[in-house]
Amino acid sequence: MNDQANSVDERYATTPATLTSWSRQDTTWMLGLFGTAIGAGTLFLPINAGLGGFWPLVILAVLAFPMTFFAHRGLTRFVLSGREGSDITDVVEEHFGIKAGALITLLYFFAIFPILLIYSVALTNTVSSFMEHQLHIMPPPRALLAFVLILGLLAVVRCGEQVIVKAMSMMVYPFIVALLFLAVYLIPHWNGGILSTASVVPAPSALLNTLWLAIPVMVFSFNHSPIISAFAVDQKRQYGEHADERSSQILSRAHLLMVVMVLFFVFSCVLTLSPAQLAEAKAQNLSILSYLANHFNNPTIAFAAPLIAFVAIAKSFLGHYIGASEGLKGLVLKSGRRPAAKTLDRMTAGFMLVVCWIVATLNPSILGMIETLGGPIIASILFLMPMYAIRKVPAMAKYRGHASNVFVTAVGLVAITALIYSLLS
């Protein structure tokens, strides 16, 4: 044991202070973060963000990188501030006590698990529609299709966290190519679109109101908080005292890739479609891909759209599974039960399979509301909890006094109040 500890200490001691060497594992995590964040929600972002008009969209585009980077960096630092090997549920208990740890673990699970259910339904619908409309074959019974799809994804999960991240990073490549292809394909069709609203500068009150309601859309389109805990634990295991610096580098590159790719896609869409057409797409409850396929009557887009959606949903499912399983395991352990690690893994996978399969088979319409209800919880954990910890926890005192802390707190409050307002209105 001492030899092992000494070897770990030596590894940390020999880690270069500047961390100039970028490893393949760093790239894998960068793409894994990208893969968790950029999923099915991206395909609705041009509609939601474009409806506000030109100037709110420009402001949101400017805010996109700092909103995502500073918030996720804060959550990463929060997990890094705990003991070696501690995930987010352990760190909360370490800093705030057993009761707070149990409460945050419960909220963390119920914020992420409903999204996993939504992806289960969306995945089943996408494959069923693709088989029926593009392949012109009768899909199998919904219960069987849902079971096979979810079991297939959980087979990847059973291979371990590193395999999940690698699988997600590989799935990112075709998704990036697809987004680029669609964005470039639309360039010859740019007709000004949203620029028709650029000549009208909204009144300050109207602009602030539009931004207030649009910020949550932007925040959760780039959200990858479910995988941050596993990311931080792995960084600490690899880089020790240098984990904060390296994780910040990985996050900044991942977020830059996200923002550039997604905003290019968003602007290409809104420069092609008028505000009236975006409103029509929202009224029809269609993703931007489906609307574009109908708009251009293009068989290539019609065939590619469900494939892109499948990749987007599958990789987001894998990323959110990491967070949901982490939360469920934390709830089991905090209840006083101490099953063996392998037994706990099997229990978790079995529970996820059964519940996701039942919900995907039933195909309920209530899931959109569940996702919205989880929004304020995600915003609280992602934005406010790390900032509160910086103020109160000695291990995070070194991060006090930064302007970014005020910015993250403000964005978090805006996102939470806007989501609550949307629920009540």
C-alpha positions as CSV (number, residue, x, y, z in Angstrom):
1,M,0.0,0.0,0.0
2,N,2.8,2.4,0.9
3,D,4.6,1.6,-2.4
4,Q,1.4,2.4,-4.2
5,A,1.0,5.7,-2.4
6,N,4.6,6.6,-3.1
7,S,4.1,5.9,-6.8
8,V,1.0,8.1,-6.8
9,D,2.9,10.9,-5.1
10,E,5.8,10.5,-7.5
11,R,3.4,10.7,-10.5
12,Y,1.9,13.9,-9.1
13,A,5.3,15.3,-8.3
14,T,6.6,14.7,-11.9
15,T,3.5,16.3,-13.5
16,P,4.8,19.4,-15.3
17,A,3.6,22.7,-13.7
18,T,2.7,24.2,-17.0
19,L,0.9,21.0,-18.2
20,T,2.0,21.7,-21.8
21,S,1.5,18.1,-23.0
22,W,-2.0,17.4,-24.2
23,S,-2.9,13.8,-24.0
24,R,-5.4,11.6,-26.0
25,Q,-7.3,11.2,-22.7
26,D,-7.7,15.0,-22.6
27,T,-9.2,15.0,-26.1
28,T,-11.5,12.2,-25.2
29,W,-12.9,14.1,-22.2
30,M,-13.2,17.3,-24.3
31,L,-15.3,15.5,-26.8
32,G,-17.2,13.6,-24.1
33,L,-18.2,17.0,-22.5
34,F,-19.2,18.2,-25.9
35,G,-21.2,15.1,-26.5
36,T,-23.2,15.4,-23.3
37,A,-24.1,19.0,-23.8
38,I,-24.8,19.1,-27.6
39,G,-27.7,16.7,-28.2
40,A,-31.3,16.8,-29.2
41,G,-31.8,20.2,-27.6
42,T,-29.5,21.7,-30.2
43,L,-32.0,20.8,-32.9
44,F,-34.6,23.0,-31.2
45,L,-32.3,25.9,-30.2
46,P,-32.5,27.8,-33.6
47,I,-36.3,28.0,-33.1
48,N,-36.3,29.0,-29.5
49,A,-33.4,31.4,-29.7
50,G,-34.4,32.9,-33.1
51,L,-37.9,33.8,-32.1
52,G,-36.7,36.6,-29.8
53,G,-35.4,38.6,-32.8
54,F,-31.9,39.6,-34.0
55,W,-30.5,41.7,-31.1
56,P,-31.4,39.3,-28.3
57,L,-29.9,36.5,-30.3
58,V,-26.7,38.5,-30.8
59,I,-26.5,39.2,-27.0
60,L,-27.1,35.6,-26.2
61,A,-24.3,34.6,-28.7
62,V,-21.9,36.9,-26.9
63,L,-22.9,35.5,-23.5
64,A,-22.9,31.9,-24.5
65,F,-19.2,31.1,-23.8
66,P,-18.8,32.8,-20.4
67,M,-22.2,31.5,-19.3
68,T,-21.2,27.9,-20.0
69,F,-17.5,28.0,-19.1
70,F,-17.6,29.8,-15.8
71,A,-20.6,27.8,-14.5
72,H,-19.2,24.4,-15.4
73,R,-15.7,25.4,-14.2
74,G,-17.2,26.3,-10.8
75,L,-19.0,23.0,-10.5
76,T,-15.8,21.2,-11.5
77,R,-13.8,23.1,-8.9
78,F,-16.4,22.2,-6.3
79,V,-16.0,18.5,-6.9
80,L,-12.2,18.9,-7.0
81,S,-12.3,20.5,-3.5
82,G,-13.3,17.2,-1.9
83,R,-11.3,14.3,-0.9
84,E,-9.5,12.0,-3.4
85,G,-12.1,9.9,-5.3
86,S,-15.1,11.8,-3.9
87,D,-17.9,12.4,-6.4
88,I,-20.4,15.4,-6.2
89,T,-22.7,13.7,-3.7
90,D,-19.7,12.9,-1.4
91,V,-18.3,16.4,-1.6
92,V,-21.7,18.0,-0.7
93,E,-21.8,15.8,2.4
94,E,-18.2,16.6,3.2
95,H,-18.7,20.4,3.0
96,F,-22.3,20.8,4.2
97,G,-23.1,17.8,6.4
98,I,-25.0,14.6,6.1
99,K,-28.5,16.0,5.9
100,A,-27.5,18.5,3.2
101,G,-25.6,15.8,1.3
102,A,-28.7,13.6,1.3
103,L,-30.9,16.4,0.1
104,I,-28.6,17.5,-2.7
105,T,-28.1,13.9,-3.8
106,L,-31.9,13.5,-4.0
107,L,-32.3,16.7,-6.0
108,Y,-29.4,15.8,-8.2
109,F,-30.9,12.5,-9.1
110,F,-34.4,13.9,-9.8
111,A,-32.9,16.7,-11.9
112,I,-31.1,14.3,-14.2
113,F,-33.2,11.1,-14.2
114,P,-36.3,12.7,-15.9
115,I,-34.0,13.8,-18.8
116,L,-32.8,10.2,-19.2
117,L,-36.5,9.2,-19.5
118,I,-37.1,11.9,-22.1
119,Y,-34.2,10.6,-24.2
120,S,-35.6,7.1,-23.9
121,V,-38.9,8.2,-25.4
122,A,-37.2,10.4,-28.0
123,L,-34.9,7.6,-29.1
124,T,-37.7,5.1,-29.5
125,N,-39.8,7.7,-31.5
126,T,-36.9,8.6,-33.7
127,V,-36.0,5.0,-34.7
128,S,-39.7,4.0,-35.1
129,S,-40.4,7.0,-37.4
130,F,-37.2,6.3,-39.4
131,M,-38.1,2.7,-40.0
132,E,-41.6,3.6,-41.1
133,H,-41.1,6.7,-43.2
134,Q,-37.5,6.4,-44.5
135,L,-36.9,2.7,-44.6
136,H,-40.6,1.9,-45.4
137,I,-40.6,-1.1,-43.1
138,M,-43.1,-1.8,-40.3
139,P,-41.3,-1.2,-36.9
140,P,-41.6,-3.9,-34.3
141,P,-44.0,-3.5,-31.4
142,R,-43.1,-0.4,-29.4
143,A,-42.3,-2.3,-26.2
144,L,-39.8,-4.6,-28.0
145,L,-38.2,-1.7,-29.9
146,A,-37.8,0.4,-26.7
147,F,-36.3,-2.6,-24.8
148,V,-33.7,-3.4,-27.5
149,L,-32.6,0.2,-27.9
150,I,-32.3,0.9,-24.2
151,L,-30.6,-2.5,-23.6
152,G,-28.1,-1.7,-26.4
153,L,-27.1,1.6,-24.7
154,L,-26.9,0.0,-21.3
155,A,-24.6,-2.6,-22.8
156,V,-22.2,0.3,-23.6
157,V,-22.7,1.5,-20.0
158,R,-21.8,-1.9,-18.5
159,C,-18.3,-1.6,-20.2
160,G,-17.5,1.2,-17.7
161,E,-17.2,4.9,-17.5
162,Q,-14.1,5.2,-19.7
163,V,-15.8,3.2,-22.5
164,I,-18.9,5.5,-22.2
165,V,-16.8,8.6,-22.6
166,K,-14.8,7.1,-25.5
167,A,-18.1,6.0,-27.2
168,M,-19.5,9.5,-26.8
169,S,-16.3,11.1,-28.1
170,M,-16.5,8.9,-31.2
171,M,-20.2,9.7,-31.8
172,V,-19.3,13.4,-31.6
173,Y,-17.4,13.3,-34.9
174,P,-20.3,12.4,-37.2
175,F,-22.5,14.8,-35.3
176,I,-20.0,17.7,-35.8
177,V,-19.8,16.8,-39.5
178,A,-23.6,16.7,-39.8
179,L,-24.0,20.1,-38.1
180,L,-21.4,21.6,-40.4
181,F,-22.9,19.9,-43.5
182,L,-26.3,21.3,-42.7
183,A,-25.0,24.8,-41.8
184,V,-23.0,25.0,-45.0
185,Y,-25.8,23.5,-47.1
186,L,-28.1,26.4,-46.0
187,I,-25.6,29.1,-47.0
188,P,-26.9,29.4,-50.6
189,H,-30.4,29.7,-49.1
190,W,-29.6,32.6,-46.8
191,N,-32.2,35.3,-47.5
192,G,-31.7,37.6,-44.5
193,G,-34.2,35.8,-42.3
194,I,-33.9,37.2,-38.9
195,L,-32.0,40.3,-40.2
196,S,-35.5,41.7,-41.0
197,T,-35.8,42.4,-37.3
198,A,-32.4,44.0,-37.0
199,S,-33.6,47.5,-38.0
200,V,-35.9,47.6,-35.1
201,V,-34.1,48.0,-31.8
202,P,-36.4,46.8,-29.0
203,A,-37.1,49.0,-26.0
204,P,-34.8,48.3,-23.0
205,S,-37.7,46.7,-21.0
206,A,-38.7,44.5,-23.9
207,L,-35.1,43.5,-24.6
208,L,-34.5,42.6,-20.9
209,N,-37.7,40.6,-20.8
210,T,-36.8,38.7,-23.9
211,L,-33.3,37.9,-22.6
212,W,-34.7,37.0,-19.2
213,L,-36.9,34.3,-20.8
214,A,-34.3,33.2,-23.4
215,I,-31.3,32.7,-21.1
216,P,-32.6,29.4,-19.7
217,V,-32.9,28.0,-23.2
218,M,-29.2,28.9,-23.9
219,V,-28.1,27.6,-20.5
220,F,-29.6,24.2,-20.9
221,S,-28.7,23.8,-24.5
222,F,-25.1,23.8,-23.4
223,N,-25.6,22.0,-20.1
224,H,-23.4,19.0,-19.4
225,S,-23.4,19.1,-15.5
226,P,-24.4,15.4,-15.3
227,I,-20.9,14.3,-16.5
228,I,-18.9,17.0,-14.6
229,S,-18.6,15.0,-11.4
230,A,-17.1,12.0,-13.2
231,F,-14.9,14.4,-15.2
232,A,-13.5,16.1,-12.1
233,V,-12.9,12.8,-10.2
234,D,-10.9,11.5,-13.2
235,Q,-8.9,14.8,-13.5
236,K,-8.0,14.6,-9.8
237,R,-6.9,11.0,-10.2
238,Q,-4.7,11.8,-13.2
239,Y,-3.3,15.2,-12.3
240,G,-3.5,15.6,-8.6
241,E,-2.8,19.2,-7.5
242,H,-2.7,20.2,-11.1
243,A,-6.3,19.0,-11.8
244,D,-7.8,22.5,-11.6
245,E,-5.5,23.9,-14.3
246,R,-5.9,21.0,-16.7
247,S,-9.6,20.6,-16.2
248,S,-10.0,24.4,-16.9
249,Q,-8.1,23.9,-20.2
250,I,-10.2,21.0,-21.2
251,L,-13.4,22.8,-20.3
252,S,-12.4,26.0,-22.2
253,R,-11.6,24.0,-25.4
254,A,-14.8,22.0,-25.1
255,H,-16.9,25.1,-24.6
256,L,-15.2,27.0,-27.5
257,L,-16.0,24.0,-29.8
258,M,-19.6,23.9,-28.5
259,V,-20.2,27.6,-28.9
260,V,-18.6,28.0,-32.4
261,M,-20.3,24.9,-33.8
262,V,-23.8,25.5,-32.4
263,L,-23.9,29.2,-33.1
264,F,-22.8,28.7,-36.7
265,F,-25.6,26.2,-37.1
266,V,-28.1,28.5,-35.3
267,F,-27.3,31.6,-37.4
268,S,-27.3,29.6,-40.6
269,C,-30.8,28.4,-39.8
270,V,-32.2,31.8,-38.7
271,L,-30.7,33.5,-41.8
272,T,-32.6,31.0,-43.9
273,L,-36.0,31.0,-42.2
274,S,-38.1,34.0,-41.4
275,P,-39.4,34.7,-37.8
276,A,-42.8,33.6,-39.1
277,Q,-41.4,30.3,-40.3
278,L,-39.6,29.8,-36.9
279,A,-42.9,30.4,-35.2
280,E,-44.6,27.9,-37.5
281,A,-42.0,25.3,-36.6
282,K,-42.6,25.9,-32.9
283,A,-46.3,25.6,-33.4
284,Q,-45.9,22.3,-35.2
285,N,-43.6,21.1,-32.4
286,L,-41.0,20.1,-34.9
287,S,-37.2,20.1,-34.6
288,I,-35.4,22.5,-37.0
289,L,-34.2,19.4,-39.0
290,S,-37.8,18.2,-39.6
291,Y,-39.0,21.7,-40.5
292,L,-36.1,22.2,-43.0
293,A,-36.7,18.8,-44.6
294,N,-40.4,19.8,-45.2
295,H,-39.4,23.3,-46.2
296,F,-37.0,22.3,-48.9
297,N,-38.6,18.9,-49.7
298,N,-35.1,17.5,-49.8
299,P,-34.8,13.7,-49.5
300,T,-31.2,14.0,-48.3
301,I,-32.2,16.0,-45.3
302,A,-35.3,13.9,-44.8
303,F,-33.1,10.8,-44.6
304,A,-30.2,12.4,-42.6
305,A,-32.3,14.2,-40.0
306,P,-33.4,11.1,-38.0
307,L,-29.9,9.6,-38.2
308,I,-28.5,12.9,-36.8
309,A,-31.2,12.9,-34.1
310,F,-30.4,9.3,-33.2
311,V,-26.7,10.1,-32.7
312,A,-27.5,13.3,-30.7
313,I,-30.0,11.5,-28.4
314,A,-27.8,8.4,-27.9
315,K,-24.7,10.2,-26.9
316,S,-26.7,12.5,-24.6
317,F,-28.4,9.5,-23.0
318,L,-24.9,8.0,-22.2
319,G,-23.7,11.2,-20.7
320,H,-26.8,11.7,-18.6
321,Y,-26.7,8.1,-17.5
322,I,-23.4,8.7,-15.7
323,G,-25.0,11.5,-13.6
324,A,-28.3,9.7,-13.0
325,S,-26.5,6.5,-11.9
326,E,-24.2,8.5,-9.7
327,G,-27.2,10.1,-8.0
328,L,-29.0,6.8,-7.5
329,K,-26.0,5.0,-6.0
330,G,-25.5,8.0,-3.7
331,L,-29.1,7.6,-2.5
332,V,-28.7,3.9,-1.8
333,L,-25.4,4.4,0.1
334,K,-26.8,7.4,2.1
335,S,-29.8,5.2,3.1
336,G,-27.4,3.1,5.2
337,R,-27.2,0.1,2.8
338,R,-23.7,-0.9,1.7
339,P,-24.0,-3.4,-1.1
340,A,-20.9,-4.5,-3.0
341,A,-19.8,-2.3,-5.8
342,K,-20.7,-4.8,-8.5
343,T,-24.0,-5.5,-6.9
344,L,-24.8,-1.8,-6.7
345,D,-23.9,-1.4,-10.4
346,R,-26.2,-4.2,-11.4
347,M,-29.0,-2.9,-9.3
348,T,-28.6,0.6,-10.8
349,A,-28.5,-0.7,-14.4
350,G,-31.5,-3.0,-13.7
351,F,-33.6,-0.1,-12.3
352,M,-32.6,2.2,-15.2
353,L,-33.5,-0.4,-17.8
354,V,-36.9,-1.2,-16.3
355,V,-38.0,2.4,-15.7
356,C,-36.7,3.8,-19.0
357,W,-38.3,0.8,-20.9
358,I,-41.7,1.3,-19.2
359,V,-41.7,5.1,-19.9
360,A,-40.5,4.7,-23.5
361,T,-43.2,2.1,-24.1
362,L,-46.0,4.3,-22.6
363,N,-44.7,7.4,-24.5
364,P,-46.3,9.9,-22.1
365,S,-46.6,13.6,-23.1
366,I,-46.0,14.8,-19.5
367,L,-42.2,14.5,-19.9
368,G,-41.7,18.0,-21.2
369,M,-43.2,19.3,-18.0
370,I,-40.9,17.0,-15.9
371,E,-37.9,18.4,-17.8
372,T,-39.0,22.0,-17.0
373,L,-39.5,21.1,-13.3
374,G,-36.0,19.7,-13.2
375,G,-34.6,23.0,-14.7
376,P,-34.5,25.1,-11.6
377,I,-32.8,22.2,-9.7
378,I,-30.1,21.9,-12.4
379,A,-29.6,25.7,-12.4
380,S,-29.3,25.7,-8.6
381,I,-26.7,22.9,-8.6
382,L,-24.8,24.2,-11.6
383,F,-24.7,27.9,-10.8
384,L,-25.6,28.7,-7.2
385,M,-24.2,25.8,-5.1
386,P,-20.6,26.2,-6.3
387,M,-20.7,30.0,-5.8
388,Y,-22.2,29.5,-2.3
389,A,-19.4,27.0,-1.5
390,I,-16.8,29.5,-2.7
391,R,-18.2,31.9,0.0
392,K,-18.5,29.4,2.8
393,V,-16.1,26.5,2.3
394,P,-12.4,27.1,3.3
395,A,-11.1,24.7,0.7
396,M,-12.6,27.0,-2.0
397,A,-11.6,30.3,-0.4
398,K,-8.9,30.8,-3.0
399,Y,-11.5,31.4,-5.7
400,R,-13.2,34.3,-3.8
401,G,-13.2,37.9,-5.2
402,H,-13.5,37.0,-8.9
403,A,-15.9,39.0,-11.1
404,S,-16.9,35.7,-12.7
405,N,-18.5,34.6,-9.5
406,V,-20.9,37.5,-9.6
407,F,-21.7,36.8,-13.2
408,V,-22.4,33.1,-12.6
409,T,-24.6,33.9,-9.6
410,A,-26.6,36.5,-11.7
411,V,-27.1,34.1,-14.6
412,G,-28.2,31.4,-12.2
413,L,-30.8,33.6,-10.6
414,V,-32.0,34.8,-14.0
415,A,-32.4,31.2,-15.2
416,I,-34.2,30.0,-12.1
417,T,-36.6,32.9,-11.9
418,A,-37.4,32.7,-15.6
419,L,-38.1,29.0,-15.4
420,I,-40.4,29.4,-12.4
421,Y,-42.2,32.3,-14.2
422,S,-42.7,30.0,-17.2
423,L,-44.1,27.3,-15.0
424,L,-46.6,29.7,-13.3
425,S,-47.6,31.6,-16.3
